[in-house]
Amino acid sequence: MKYQDSEGVEIAKQQMIAEKDVDAMSEIFDMFGDSTRLKIMNALFAHELCVSDLASLLEMSTSAISHQLANLKKTKLVRTRKIGKMVYYSMADEHIENIYRMALEHIHEK
């Protein structure tokens, strides 16, 4: 195949990441594609919370919150801590908060 900028294409080709990594990143970015998940993440950046507290805070049903938490847990963005029968959710690490904050800063740029 002939390229307009063979050198540029070769540089880009060397920087391409593995397909499995692209797929994993796509799953993470999908988590940012839902307003409920973004609200849950926002709350969990501040403090760990249980499903019922998140549901009350976001004025949603516990089943809707549980469904979104399951998605976040499946992609390893949240972790759980159980105390007796109560399960508390928190963000898994600061990397996701950094992405979240960068996106927020980006939309506030002029």
Phi and psi restraints in degrees (range 20) as a CNS / XPLOR table:
assign (resid 1 and name C) (resid 2 and name N)
       (resid 2 and name CA) (resid 2 and name C) 1.0 -101.5 20.0 2
assign (resid 2 and name N) (resid 2 and name CA)
       (resid 2 and name C) (resid 3 and name N) 1.0 130.9 20.0 2
assign (resid 2 and name C) (resid 3 and name N)
       (resid 3 and name CA) (resid 3 and name C) 1.0 -110.2 20.0 2
assign (resid 3 and name N) (resid 3 and name CA)
       (resid 3 and name C) (resid 4 and name N) 1.0 152.9 20.0 2
assign (resid 3 and name C) (resid 4 and name N)
       (resid 4 and name CA) (resid 4 and name C) 1.0 -68.4 20.0 2
assign (resid 4 and name N) (resid 4 and name CA)
       (resid 4 and name C) (resid 5 and name N) 1.0 -37.3 20.0 2
assign (resid 4 and name C) (resid 5 and name N)
       (resid 5 and name CA) (resid 5 and name C) 1.0 -130.7 20.0 2
assign (resid 5 and name N) (resid 5 and name CA)
       (resid 5 and name C) (resid 6 and name N) 1.0 79.5 20.0 2
assign (resid 5 and name C) (resid 6 and name N)
       (resid 6 and name CA) (resid 6 and name C) 1.0 -58.0 20.0 2
assign (resid 6 and name N) (resid 6 and name CA)
       (resid 6 and name C) (resid 7 and name N) 1.0 -39.5 20.0 2
assign (resid 6 and name C) (resid 7 and name N)
       (resid 7 and name CA) (resid 7 and name C) 1.0 -65.2 20.0 2
assign (resid 7 and name N) (resid 7 and name CA)
       (resid 7 and name C) (resid 8 and name N) 1.0 -44.7 20.0 2
assign (resid 7 and name C) (resid 8 and name N)
       (resid 8 and name CA) (resid 8 and name C) 1.0 -62.5 20.0 2
assign (resid 8 and name N) (resid 8 and name CA)
       (resid 8 and name C) (resid 9 and name N) 1.0 -41.0 20.0 2
assign (resid 8 and name C) (resid 9 and name N)
       (resid 9 and name CA) (resid 9 and name C) 1.0 -64.6 20.0 2
assign (resid 9 and name N) (resid 9 and name CA)
       (resid 9 and name C) (resid 10 and name N) 1.0 -41.1 20.0 2
assign (resid 9 and name C) (resid 10 and name N)
       (resid 10 and name CA) (resid 10 and name C) 1.0 -64.1 20.0 2
assign (resid 10 and name N) (resid 10 and name CA)
       (resid 10 and name C) (resid 11 and name N) 1.0 -40.9 20.0 2
assign (resid 10 and name C) (resid 11 and name N)
       (resid 11 and name CA) (resid 11 and name C) 1.0 -62.7 20.0 2
assign (resid 11 and name N) (resid 11 and name CA)
       (resid 11 and name C) (resid 12 and name N) 1.0 -46.3 20.0 2
assign (resid 11 and name C) (resid 12 and name N)
       (resid 12 and name CA) (resid 12 and name C) 1.0 -62.9 20.0 2
assign (resid 12 and name N) (resid 12 and name CA)
       (resid 12 and name C) (resid 13 and name N) 1.0 -40.0 20.0 2
assign (resid 12 and name C) (resid 13 and name N)
       (resid 13 and name CA) (resid 13 and name C) 1.0 -60.9 20.0 2
assign (resid 13 and name N) (resid 13 and name CA)
       (resid 13 and name C) (resid 14 and name N) 1.0 -40.7 20.0 2
assign (resid 13 and name C) (resid 14 and name N)
       (resid 14 and name CA) (resid 14 and name C) 1.0 -67.7 20.0 2
assign (resid 14 and name N) (resid 14 and name CA)
       (resid 14 and name C) (resid 15 and name N) 1.0 -23.6 20.0 2
assign (resid 14 and name C) (resid 15 and name N)
       (resid 15 and name CA) (resid 15 and name C) 1.0 -92.4 20.0 2
assign (resid 15 and name N) (resid 15 and name CA)
       (resid 15 and name C) (resid 16 and name N) 1.0 -6.2 20.0 2
assign (resid 15 and name C) (resid 16 and name N)
       (resid 16 and name CA) (resid 16 and name C) 1.0 -63.3 20.0 2
assign (resid 16 and name N) (resid 16 and name CA)
       (resid 16 and name C) (resid 17 and name N) 1.0 140.7 20.0 2
assign (resid 16 and name C) (resid 17 and name N)
       (resid 17 and name CA) (resid 17 and name C) 1.0 -96.0 20.0 2
assign (resid 17 and name N) (resid 17 and name CA)
       (resid 17 and name C) (resid 18 and name N) 1.0 162.6 20.0 2
assign (resid 17 and name C) (resid 18 and name N)
       (resid 18 and name CA) (resid 18 and name C) 1.0 -62.3 20.0 2
assign (resid 18 and name N) (resid 18 and name CA)
       (resid 18 and name C) (resid 19 and name N) 1.0 148.6 20.0 2
assign (resid 18 and name C) (resid 19 and name N)
       (resid 19 and name CA) (resid 19 and name C) 1.0 -58.0 20.0 2
assign (resid 19 and name N) (resid 19 and name CA)
       (resid 19 and name C) (resid 20 and name N) 1.0 -39.6 20.0 2
assign (resid 19 and name C) (resid 20 and name N)
       (resid 20 and name CA) (resid 20 and name C) 1.0 -63.4 20.0 2
assign (resid 20 and name N) (resid 20 and name CA)
       (resid 20 and name C) (resid 21 and name N) 1.0 -34.6 20.0 2
assign (resid 20 and name C) (resid 21 and name N)
       (resid 21 and name CA) (resid 21 and name C) 1.0 -71.0 20.0 2
assign (resid 21 and name N) (resid 21 and name CA)
       (resid 21 and name C) (resid 22 and name N) 1.0 -37.7 20.0 2
assign (resid 21 and name C) (resid 22 and name N)
       (resid 22 and name CA) (resid 22 and name C) 1.0 -61.0 20.0 2
assign (resid 22 and name N) (resid 22 and name CA)
       (resid 22 and name C) (resid 23 and name N) 1.0 -43.9 20.0 2
assign (resid 22 and name C) (resid 23 and name N)
       (resid 23 and name CA) (resid 23 and name C) 1.0 -62.9 20.0 2
assign (resid 23 and name N) (resid 23 and name CA)
       (resid 23 and name C) (resid 24 and name N) 1.0 -43.1 20.0 2
assign (resid 23 and name C) (resid 24 and name N)
       (resid 24 and name CA) (resid 24 and name C) 1.0 -65.7 20.0 2
assign (resid 24 and name N) (resid 24 and name CA)
       (resid 24 and name C) (resid 25 and name N) 1.0 -41.4 20.0 2
assign (resid 24 and name C) (resid 25 and name N)
       (resid 25 and name CA) (resid 25 and name C) 1.0 -65.0 20.0 2
assign (resid 25 and name N) (resid 25 and name CA)
       (resid 25 and name C) (resid 26 and name N) 1.0 -38.4 20.0 2
assign (resid 25 and name C) (resid 26 and name N)
       (resid 26 and name CA) (resid 26 and name C) 1.0 -60.7 20.0 2
assign (resid 26 and name N) (resid 26 and name CA)
       (resid 26 and name C) (resid 27 and name N) 1.0 -40.2 20.0 2
assign (resid 26 and name C) (resid 27 and name N)
       (resid 27 and name CA) (resid 27 and name C) 1.0 -62.6 20.0 2
assign (resid 27 and name N) (resid 27 and name CA)
       (resid 27 and name C) (resid 28 and name N) 1.0 -41.6 20.0 2
assign (resid 27 and name C) (resid 28 and name N)
       (resid 28 and name CA) (resid 28 and name C) 1.0 -64.5 20.0 2
assign (resid 28 and name N) (resid 28 and name CA)
       (resid 28 and name C) (resid 29 and name N) 1.0 -46.9 20.0 2
assign (resid 28 and name C) (resid 29 and name N)
       (resid 29 and name CA) (resid 29 and name C) 1.0 -65.6 20.0 2
assign (resid 29 and name N) (resid 29 and name CA)
       (resid 29 and name C) (resid 30 and name N) 1.0 -28.7 20.0 2
assign (resid 29 and name C) (resid 30 and name N)
       (resid 30 and name CA) (resid 30 and name C) 1.0 -60.6 20.0 2
assign (resid 30 and name N) (resid 30 and name CA)
       (resid 30 and name C) (resid 31 and name N) 1.0 -34.0 20.0 2
assign (resid 30 and name C) (resid 31 and name N)
       (resid 31 and name CA) (resid 31 and name C) 1.0 -63.6 20.0 2
assign (resid 31 and name N) (resid 31 and name CA)
       (resid 31 and name C) (resid 32 and name N) 1.0 -25.9 20.0 2
assign (resid 31 and name C) (resid 32 and name N)
       (resid 32 and name CA) (resid 32 and name C) 1.0 -83.6 20.0 2
assign (resid 32 and name N) (resid 32 and name CA)
       (resid 32 and name C) (resid 33 and name N) 1.0 -3.0 20.0 2
assign (resid 32 and name C) (resid 33 and name N)
       (resid 33 and name CA) (resid 33 and name C) 1.0 -89.7 20.0 2
assign (resid 33 and name N) (resid 33 and name CA)
       (resid 33 and name C) (resid 34 and name N) 1.0 9.8 20.0 2
assign (resid 33 and name C) (resid 34 and name N)
       (resid 34 and name CA) (resid 34 and name C) 1.0 -130.8 20.0 2
assign (resid 34 and name N) (resid 34 and name CA)
       (resid 34 and name C) (resid 35 and name N) 1.0 127.4 20.0 2
assign (resid 34 and name C) (resid 35 and name N)
       (resid 35 and name CA) (resid 35 and name C) 1.0 -63.8 20.0 2
assign (resid 35 and name N) (resid 35 and name CA)
       (resid 35 and name C) (resid 36 and name N) 1.0 -35.1 20.0 2
assign (resid 35 and name C) (resid 36 and name N)
       (resid 36 and name CA) (resid 36 and name C) 1.0 -65.0 20.0 2
assign (resid 36 and name N) (resid 36 and name CA)
       (resid 36 and name C) (resid 37 and name N) 1.0 -43.8 20.0 2
assign (resid 36 and name C) (resid 37 and name N)
       (resid 37 and name CA) (resid 37 and name C) 1.0 -63.6 20.0 2
assign (resid 37 and name N) (resid 37 and name CA)
       (resid 37 and name C) (resid 38 and name N) 1.0 -38.5 20.0 2
assign (resid 37 and name C) (resid 38 and name N)
       (resid 38 and name CA) (resid 38 and name C) 1.0 -62.6 20.0 2
assign (resid 38 and name N) (resid 38 and name CA)
       (resid 38 and name C) (resid 39 and name N) 1.0 -40.3 20.0 2
assign (resid 38 and name C) (resid 39 and name N)
       (resid 39 and name CA) (resid 39 and name C) 1.0 -66.0 20.0 2
assign (resid 39 and name N) (resid 39 and name CA)
       (resid 39 and name C) (resid 40 and name N) 1.0 -41.3 20.0 2
assign (resid 39 and name C) (resid 40 and name N)
       (resid 40 and name CA) (resid 40 and name C) 1.0 -62.1 20.0 2
assign (resid 40 and name N) (resid 40 and name CA)
       (resid 40 and name C) (resid 41 and name N) 1.0 -47.0 20.0 2
assign (resid 40 and name C) (resid 41 and name N)
       (resid 41 and name CA) (resid 41 and name C) 1.0 -59.2 20.0 2
assign (resid 41 and name N) (resid 41 and name CA)
       (resid 41 and name C) (resid 42 and name N) 1.0 -44.0 20.0 2
assign (resid 41 and name C) (resid 42 and name N)
       (resid 42 and name CA) (resid 42 and name C) 1.0 -56.3 20.0 2
assign (resid 42 and name N) (resid 42 and name CA)
       (resid 42 and name C) (resid 43 and name N) 1.0 -45.8 20.0 2
assign (resid 42 and name C) (resid 43 and name N)
       (resid 43 and name CA) (resid 43 and name C) 1.0 -65.4 20.0 2
assign (resid 43 and name N) (resid 43 and name CA)
       (resid 43 and name C) (resid 44 and name N) 1.0 -41.5 20.0 2
assign (resid 43 and name C) (resid 44 and name N)
       (resid 44 and name CA) (resid 44 and name C) 1.0 -75.2 20.0 2
assign (resid 44 and name N) (resid 44 and name CA)
       (resid 44 and name C) (resid 45 and name N) 1.0 -18.3 20.0 2
assign (resid 44 and name C) (resid 45 and name N)
       (resid 45 and name CA) (resid 45 and name C) 1.0 -66.1 20.0 2
assign (resid 45 and name N) (resid 45 and name CA)
       (resid 45 and name C) (resid 46 and name N) 1.0 -31.4 20.0 2
assign (resid 45 and name C) (resid 46 and name N)
       (resid 46 and name CA) (resid 46 and name C) 1.0 -80.0 20.0 2
assign (resid 46 and name N) (resid 46 and name CA)
       (resid 46 and name C) (resid 47 and name N) 1.0 -42.5 20.0 2
assign (resid 46 and name C) (resid 47 and name N)
       (resid 47 and name CA) (resid 47 and name C) 1.0 -167.0 20.0 2
assign (resid 47 and name N) (resid 47 and name CA)
       (resid 47 and name C) (resid 48 and name N) 1.0 151.4 20.0 2
assign (resid 47 and name C) (resid 48 and name N)
       (resid 48 and name CA) (resid 48 and name C) 1.0 -69.5 20.0 2
assign (resid 48 and name N) (resid 48 and name CA)
       (resid 48 and name C) (resid 49 and name N) 1.0 143.0 20.0 2
assign (resid 48 and name C) (resid 49 and name N)
       (resid 49 and name CA) (resid 49 and name C) 1.0 -143.2 20.0 2
assign (resid 49 and name N) (resid 49 and name CA)
       (resid 49 and name C) (resid 50 and name N) 1.0 157.0 20.0 2
assign (resid 49 and name C) (resid 50 and name N)
       (resid 50 and name CA) (resid 50 and name C) 1.0 -91.0 20.0 2
assign (resid 50 and name N) (resid 50 and name CA)
       (resid 50 and name C) (resid 51 and name N) 1.0 168.7 20.0 2
assign (resid 50 and name C) (resid 51 and name N)
       (resid 51 and name CA) (resid 51 and name C) 1.0 -57.6 20.0 2
assign (resid 51 and name N) (resid 51 and name CA)
       (resid 51 and name C) (resid 52 and name N) 1.0 -46.3 20.0 2
assign (resid 51 and name C) (resid 52 and name N)
       (resid 52 and name CA) (resid 52 and name C) 1.0 -65.8 20.0 2
assign (resid 52 and name N) (resid 52 and name CA)
       (resid 52 and name C) (resid 53 and name N) 1.0 -36.2 20.0 2
assign (resid 52 and name C) (resid 53 and name N)
       (resid 53 and name CA) (resid 53 and name C) 1.0 -68.2 20.0 2
assign (resid 53 and name N) (resid 53 and name CA)
       (resid 53 and name C) (resid 54 and name N) 1.0 -40.6 20.0 2
assign (resid 53 and name C) (resid 54 and name N)
       (resid 54 and name CA) (resid 54 and name C) 1.0 -62.7 20.0 2
assign (resid 54 and name N) (resid 54 and name CA)
       (resid 54 and name C) (resid 55 and name N) 1.0 -42.3 20.0 2
assign (resid 54 and name C) (resid 55 and name N)
       (resid 55 and name CA) (resid 55 and name C) 1.0 -61.9 20.0 2
assign (resid 55 and name N) (resid 55 and name CA)
       (resid 55 and name C) (resid 56 and name N) 1.0 -43.8 20.0 2
assign (resid 55 and name C) (resid 56 and name N)
       (resid 56 and name CA) (resid 56 and name C) 1.0 -65.1 20.0 2
assign (resid 56 and name N) (resid 56 and name CA)
       (resid 56 and name C) (resid 57 and name N) 1.0 -46.4 20.0 2
assign (resid 56 and name C) (resid 57 and name N)
       (resid 57 and name CA) (resid 57 and name C) 1.0 -58.6 20.0 2
assign (resid 57 and name N) (resid 57 and name CA)
       (resid 57 and name C) (resid 58 and name N) 1.0 -44.0 20.0 2
assign (resid 57 and name C) (resid 58 and name N)
       (resid 58 and name CA) (resid 58 and name C) 1.0 -92.2 20.0 2
assign (resid 58 and name N) (resid 58 and name CA)
       (resid 58 and name C) (resid 59 and name N) 1.0 0.3 20.0 2
assign (resid 58 and name C) (resid 59 and name N)
       (resid 59 and name CA) (resid 59 and name C) 1.0 53.5 20.0 2
assign (resid 59 and name N) (resid 59 and name CA)
       (resid 59 and name C) (resid 60 and name N) 1.0 53.4 20.0 2
assign (resid 59 and name C) (resid 60 and name N)
       (resid 60 and name CA) (resid 60 and name C) 1.0 -135.0 20.0 2
assign (resid 60 and name N) (resid 60 and name CA)
       (resid 60 and name C) (resid 61 and name N) 1.0 170.2 20.0 2
assign (resid 60 and name C) (resid 61 and name N)
       (resid 61 and name CA) (resid 61 and name C) 1.0 -76.2 20.0 2
assign (resid 61 and name N) (resid 61 and name CA)
       (resid 61 and name C) (resid 62 and name N) 1.0 153.3 20.0 2
assign (resid 61 and name C) (resid 62 and name N)
       (resid 62 and name CA) (resid 62 and name C) 1.0 -64.6 20.0 2
assign (resid 62 and name N) (resid 62 and name CA)
       (resid 62 and name C) (resid 63 and name N) 1.0 -32.3 20.0 2
assign (resid 62 and name C) (resid 63 and name N)
       (resid 63 and name CA) (resid 63 and name C) 1.0 -67.7 20.0 2
assign (resid 63 and name N) (resid 63 and name CA)
       (resid 63 and name C) (resid 64 and name N) 1.0 -38.2 20.0 2
assign (resid 63 and name C) (resid 64 and name N)
       (resid 64 and name CA) (resid 64 and name C) 1.0 -65.1 20.0 2
assign (resid 64 and name N) (resid 64 and name CA)
       (resid 64 and name C) (resid 65 and name N) 1.0 -42.2 20.0 2
assign (resid 64 and name C) (resid 65 and name N)
       (resid 65 and name CA) (resid 65 and name C) 1.0 -66.5 20.0 2
assign (resid 65 and name N) (resid 65 and name CA)
       (resid 65 and name C) (resid 66 and name N) 1.0 -44.4 20.0 2
assign (resid 65 and name C) (resid 66 and name N)
       (resid 66 and name CA) (resid 66 and name C) 1.0 -59.0 20.0 2
assign (resid 66 and name N) (resid 66 and name CA)
       (resid 66 and name C) (resid 67 and name N) 1.0 -41.2 20.0 2
assign (resid 66 and name C) (resid 67 and name N)
       (resid 67 and name CA) (resid 67 and name C) 1.0 -60.5 20.0 2
assign (resid 67 and name N) (resid 67 and name CA)
       (resid 67 and name C) (resid 68 and name N) 1.0 -46.1 20.0 2
assign (resid 67 and name C) (resid 68 and name N)
       (resid 68 and name CA) (resid 68 and name C) 1.0 -70.3 20.0 2
assign (resid 68 and name N) (resid 68 and name CA)
       (resid 68 and name C) (resid 69 and name N) 1.0 -36.2 20.0 2
assign (resid 68 and name C) (resid 69 and name N)
       (resid 69 and name CA) (resid 69 and name C) 1.0 -64.2 20.0 2
assign (resid 69 and name N) (resid 69 and name CA)
       (resid 69 and name C) (resid 70 and name N) 1.0 -36.0 20.0 2
assign (resid 69 and name C) (resid 70 and name N)
       (resid 70 and name CA) (resid 70 and name C) 1.0 -61.9 20.0 2
assign (resid 70 and name N) (resid 70 and name CA)
       (resid 70 and name C) (resid 71 and name N) 1.0 -41.6 20.0 2
assign (resid 70 and name C) (resid 71 and name N)
       (resid 71 and name CA) (resid 71 and name C) 1.0 -63.3 20.0 2
assign (resid 71 and name N) (resid 71 and name CA)
       (resid 71 and name C) (resid 72 and name N) 1.0 -44.0 20.0 2
assign (resid 71 and name C) (resid 72 and name N)
       (resid 72 and name CA) (resid 72 and name C) 1.0 -65.6 20.0 2
assign (resid 72 and name N) (resid 72 and name CA)
       (resid 72 and name C) (resid 73 and name N) 1.0 -36.3 20.0 2
assign (resid 72 and name C) (resid 73 and name N)
       (resid 73 and name CA) (resid 73 and name C) 1.0 -71.0 20.0 2
assign (resid 73 and name N) (resid 73 and name CA)
       (resid 73 and name C) (resid 74 and name N) 1.0 -39.0 20.0 2
assign (resid 73 and name C) (resid 74 and name N)
       (resid 74 and name CA) (resid 74 and name C) 1.0 -60.0 20.0 2
assign (resid 74 and name N) (resid 74 and name CA)
       (resid 74 and name C) (resid 75 and name N) 1.0 -34.5 20.0 2
assign (resid 74 and name C) (resid 75 and name N)
       (resid 75 and name CA) (resid 75 and name C) 1.0 -92.8 20.0 2
assign (resid 75 and name N) (resid 75 and name CA)
       (resid 75 and name C) (resid 76 and name N) 1.0 10.9 20.0 2
assign (resid 75 and name C) (resid 76 and name N)
       (resid 76 and name CA) (resid 76 and name C) 1.0 61.5 20.0 2
assign (resid 76 and name N) (resid 76 and name CA)
       (resid 76 and name C) (resid 77 and name N) 1.0 31.6 20.0 2
assign (resid 76 and name C) (resid 77 and name N)
       (resid 77 and name CA) (resid 77 and name C) 1.0 -91.1 20.0 2
assign (resid 77 and name N) (resid 77 and name CA)
       (resid 77 and name C) (resid 78 and name N) 1.0 -24.3 20.0 2
assign (resid 77 and name C) (resid 78 and name N)
       (resid 78 and name CA) (resid 78 and name C) 1.0 -122.2 20.0 2
assign (resid 78 and name N) (resid 78 and name CA)
       (resid 78 and name C) (resid 79 and name N) 1.0 156.7 20.0 2
assign (resid 78 and name C) (resid 79 and name N)
       (resid 79 and name CA) (resid 79 and name C) 1.0 -125.7 20.0 2
assign (resid 79 and name N) (resid 79 and name CA)
       (resid 79 and name C) (resid 80 and name N) 1.0 163.6 20.0 2
assign (resid 79 and name C) (resid 80 and name N)
       (resid 80 and name CA) (resid 80 and name C) 1.0 -120.5 20.0 2
assign (resid 80 and name N) (resid 80 and name CA)
       (resid 80 and name C) (resid 81 and name N) 1.0 155.4 20.0 2
assign (resid 80 and name C) (resid 81 and name N)
       (resid 81 and name CA) (resid 81 and name C) 1.0 -140.1 20.0 2
assign (resid 81 and name N) (resid 81 and name CA)
       (resid 81 and name C) (resid 82 and name N) 1.0 125.1 20.0 2
assign (resid 81 and name C) (resid 82 and name N)
       (resid 82 and name CA) (resid 82 and name C) 1.0 -103.7 20.0 2
assign (resid 82 and name N) (resid 82 and name CA)
       (resid 82 and name C) (resid 83 and name N) 1.0 131.4 20.0 2
assign (resid 82 and name C) (resid 83 and name N)
       (resid 83 and name CA) (resid 83 and name C) 1.0 -126.4 20.0 2
assign (resid 83 and name N) (resid 83 and name CA)
       (resid 83 and name C) (resid 84 and name N) 1.0 107.6 20.0 2
assign (resid 83 and name C) (resid 84 and name N)
       (resid 84 and name CA) (resid 84 and name C) 1.0 62.8 20.0 2
assign (resid 84 and name N) (resid 84 and name CA)
       (resid 84 and name C) (resid 85 and name N) 1.0 -123.9 20.0 2
assign (resid 84 and name C) (resid 85 and name N)
       (resid 85 and name CA) (resid 85 and name C) 1.0 -92.0 20.0 2
assign (resid 85 and name N) (resid 85 and name CA)
       (resid 85 and name C) (resid 86 and name N) 1.0 -9.1 20.0 2
assign (resid 85 and name C) (resid 86 and name N)
       (resid 86 and name CA) (resid 86 and name C) 1.0 -86.8 20.0 2
assign (resid 86 and name N) (resid 86 and name CA)
       (resid 86 and name C) (resid 87 and name N) 1.0 137.6 20.0 2
assign (resid 86 and name C) (resid 87 and name N)
       (resid 87 and name CA) (resid 87 and name C) 1.0 -114.4 20.0 2
assign (resid 87 and name N) (resid 87 and name CA)
       (resid 87 and name C) (resid 88 and name N) 1.0 126.7 20.0 2
assign (resid 87 and name C) (resid 88 and name N)
       (resid 88 and name CA) (resid 88 and name C) 1.0 -109.1 20.0 2
assign (resid 88 and name N) (resid 88 and name CA)
       (resid 88 and name C) (resid 89 and name N) 1.0 137.4 20.0 2
assign (resid 88 and name C) (resid 89 and name N)
       (resid 89 and name CA) (resid 89 and name C) 1.0 -108.4 20.0 2
assign (resid 89 and name N) (resid 89 and name CA)
       (resid 89 and name C) (resid 90 and name N) 1.0 143.5 20.0 2
assign (resid 89 and name C) (resid 90 and name N)
       (resid 90 and name CA) (resid 90 and name C) 1.0 -145.9 20.0 2
assign (resid 90 and name N) (resid 90 and name CA)
       (resid 90 and name C) (resid 91 and name N) 1.0 163.5 20.0 2
assign (resid 90 and name C) (resid 91 and name N)
       (resid 91 and name CA) (resid 91 and name C) 1.0 -71.1 20.0 2
assign (resid 91 and name N) (resid 91 and name CA)
       (resid 91 and name C) (resid 92 and name N) 1.0 144.0 20.0 2
assign (resid 91 and name C) (resid 92 and name N)
       (resid 92 and name CA) (resid 92 and name C) 1.0 -68.6 20.0 2
assign (resid 92 and name N) (resid 92 and name CA)
       (resid 92 and name C) (resid 93 and name N) 1.0 -38.3 20.0 2
assign (resid 92 and name C) (resid 93 and name N)
       (resid 93 and name CA) (resid 93 and name C) 1.0 -163.0 20.0 2
assign (resid 93 and name N) (resid 93 and name CA)
       (resid 93 and name C) (resid 94 and name N) 1.0 177.0 20.0 2
assign (resid 93 and name C) (resid 94 and name N)
       (resid 94 and name CA) (resid 94 and name C) 1.0 -78.7 20.0 2
assign (resid 94 and name N) (resid 94 and name CA)
       (resid 94 and name C) (resid 95 and name N) 1.0 -11.8 20.0 2
assign (resid 94 and name C) (resid 95 and name N)
       (resid 95 and name CA) (resid 95 and name C) 1.0 -60.4 20.0 2
assign (resid 95 and name N) (resid 95 and name CA)
       (resid 95 and name C) (resid 96 and name N) 1.0 -43.5 20.0 2
assign (resid 95 and name C) (resid 96 and name N)
       (resid 96 and name CA) (resid 96 and name C) 1.0 -67.1 20.0 2
assign (resid 96 and name N) (resid 96 and name CA)
       (resid 96 and name C) (resid 97 and name N) 1.0 -38.2 20.0 2
assign (resid 96 and name C) (resid 97 and name N)
       (resid 97 and name CA) (resid 97 and name C) 1.0 -63.8 20.0 2
assign (resid 97 and name N) (resid 97 and name CA)
       (resid 97 and name C) (resid 98 and name N) 1.0 -36.6 20.0 2
assign (resid 97 and name C) (resid 98 and name N)
       (resid 98 and name CA) (resid 98 and name C) 1.0 -62.3 20.0 2
assign (resid 98 and name N) (resid 98 and name CA)
       (resid 98 and name C) (resid 99 and name N) 1.0 -43.7 20.0 2
assign (resid 98 and name C) (resid 99 and name N)
       (resid 99 and name CA) (resid 99 and name C) 1.0 -62.8 20.0 2
assign (resid 99 and name N) (resid 99 and name CA)
       (resid 99 and name C) (resid 100 and name N) 1.0 -44.9 20.0 2
assign (resid 99 and name C) (resid 100 and name N)
       (resid 100 and name CA) (resid 100 and name C) 1.0 -59.2 20.0 2
assign (resid 100 and name N) (resid 100 and name CA)
       (resid 100 and name C) (resid 101 and name N) 1.0 -49.1 20.0 2
assign (resid 100 and name C) (resid 101 and name N)
       (resid 101 and name CA) (resid 101 and name C) 1.0 -64.9 20.0 2
assign (resid 101 and name N) (resid 101 and name CA)
       (resid 101 and name C) (resid 102 and name N) 1.0 -38.3 20.0 2
assign (resid 101 and name C) (resid 102 and name N)
       (resid 102 and name CA) (resid 102 and name C) 1.0 -64.5 20.0 2
assign (resid 102 and name N) (resid 102 and name CA)
       (resid 102 and name C) (resid 103 and name N) 1.0 -40.8 20.0 2
assign (resid 102 and name C) (resid 103 and name N)
       (resid 103 and name CA) (resid 103 and name C) 1.0 -64.3 20.0 2
assign (resid 103 and name N) (resid 103 and name CA)
       (resid 103 and name C) (resid 104 and name N) 1.0 -41.5 20.0 2
assign (resid 103 and name C) (resid 104 and name N)
       (resid 104 and name CA) (resid 104 and name C) 1.0 -63.7 20.0 2
assign (resid 104 and name N) (resid 104 and name CA)
       (resid 104 and name C) (resid 105 and name N) 1.0 -44.3 20.0 2
assign (resid 104 and name C) (resid 105 and name N)
       (resid 105 and name CA) (resid 105 and name C) 1.0 -60.9 20.0 2
assign (resid 105 and name N) (resid 105 and name CA)
       (resid 105 and name C) (resid 106 and name N) 1.0 -41.1 20.0 2
assign (resid 105 and name C) (resid 106 and name N)
       (resid 106 and name CA) (resid 106 and name C) 1.0 -60.5 20.0 2
assign (resid 106 and name N) (resid 106 and name CA)
       (resid 106 and name C) (resid 107 and name N) 1.0 -43.6 20.0 2
assign (resid 106 and name C) (resid 107 and name N)
       (resid 107 and name CA) (resid 107 and name C) 1.0 -72.1 20.0 2
assign (resid 107 and name N) (resid 107 and name CA)
       (resid 107 and name C) (resid 108 and name N) 1.0 -18.9 20.0 2
assign (resid 107 and name C) (resid 108 and name N)
       (resid 108 and name CA) (resid 108 and name C) 1.0 -92.3 20.0 2
assign (resid 108 and name N) (resid 108 and name CA)
       (resid 108 and name C) (resid 109 and name N) 1.0 -5.0 20.0 2
assign (resid 108 and name C) (resid 109 and name N)
       (resid 109 and name CA) (resid 109 and name C) 1.0 -67.8 20.0 2
assign (resid 109 and name N) (resid 109 and name CA)
       (resid 109 and name C) (resid 110 and name N) 1.0 150.7 20.0 2
